[in-house]
């Protein structure tokens, strides 16, 4: 489940908890290390440093007087790793594809043309002689 769709969970916590401490415990249990800020109205219940995150890695949710900030950097790290692996895969695909193409093209086209050129050179030097000998 994507973290950005989890505001309903916090609102659900708010409606079914009797104390802010219980809300904090439930939120920390559900979101774990990704929970950076939890405020209800003007009260800050949980606050962790978020200065190390880029703006794209921070999910900010405001719903029913609840503000929730979540750390989404792990998803972006895995996405970056997947992109890197994709680039490496494509690199090897292109390198080996080029190598196989060159090997086959040399065997199918270049070698027969070179053989014909040698035969033409022999015929040019001695028109009456058989080019295969």
N, C-alpha and C positions, 0 to 999 in steps of 0.2 A: 504494500500500500504506500502510495506517495505521501510524504509528510505534509504537503500543502493541503490535502483534503481532510486533515485531522482536526480542524477547528471544531467540528461538531462534537468530537470526543471531549474536548475541554468544556464546551458548553454543557454537555451531558454531565460531566463531573461536577460542574457548578450547581446544576439543578438537583443533584442527588447527594451532595455532601453538606455536612452541617458546619464544618469549620474550615478555615483557610489552610490550616496545617494538613488536614486530610486532602484538600484539593492539591496542595503542593506535593504531598507524597504520591497521590495517584498520578499526577502529571509527570513527576520524575520517573515513576515506575513505567509509565506508558512510553514516554519519549526518550528516556535514558539521557545519554550525553548530548543529545541533539537539542535539548531544551535550554535556551539561552535567556529568555525573559518571559515572565508571566506576571501580568498585572490585572487586577480587578478594580475597575474604577480608577482611583488615584493611588491605590495601594500596590506597591511592588512586592510580589510574593517570592519570586525567584529572579535573580539577575546574575548573569555570568558575562565575562568579557567576550565581545563579538568583534573587536577591532581587527583581529587577524583575518577576518573573512572578507571576500569580495562581495559587492552588492548582489551579484547573481547567486551567491551561495547562501544568502540569508532569506528565509521565508518569513514574511511578516503577515500576521493574520489579526484582523480586528473584527470581532463579532460579539454582539450582545454585551457590550461594556467589558469585554475581555480582550487583552492584547497579548499575543503569543508570538515569540520569535523563535524560529527553529534553525538549526545548523544543517544545511543541505550539502555541505562540502564533500561528504563521502561519495554521494552520487556522482558529482562532477569529477572526482578523482578516478572512479571506476570508468566513467565515460572517456576520460582522457587516456586511460590505459587501453581501453578497447579501440580507440582511434589510433593509438600508436601501433598496436598489434595489427590493425587493418592496413596501415601504411607499410609495415614490414612484410606482411603477406603479399600485398600488391607488388612491392619491390622485387621479392623473390619470384613471383609469378611472371613479371615482365622480363627479368634477367634470364630465367630458365626458358621462357617462351622464345626469347630472342635467340638464345643459344641453340635450341632445337630447330628453329626456323633456319638459322644460318647453316647448321650441320646438314639438314635435309636439302636446302637449296644448293649447297655446294655439291652434294652427291647427285642431285637430279638435273642440275642445270650447268653449273660451272665446269665440272669434270667432263661431261660430254662435249661441251663447246671447246674446251682445251684440246680434247682428243681430236675433234674435227679440224681445229686450227693446225695441229701437228700434221695431220694427214694432208691438208691443203698445202702446207709448206713442202712436204715431200713431193707431192704432185707438181708443185710449181718448179722445183729444182729438176725433176726428171719426169716429164709428162708421160713417157711411155712405160715407166716402171709402176708396178703395183704398189699402192700406198700402204697396204697391210703388211708388207715384208720389211 
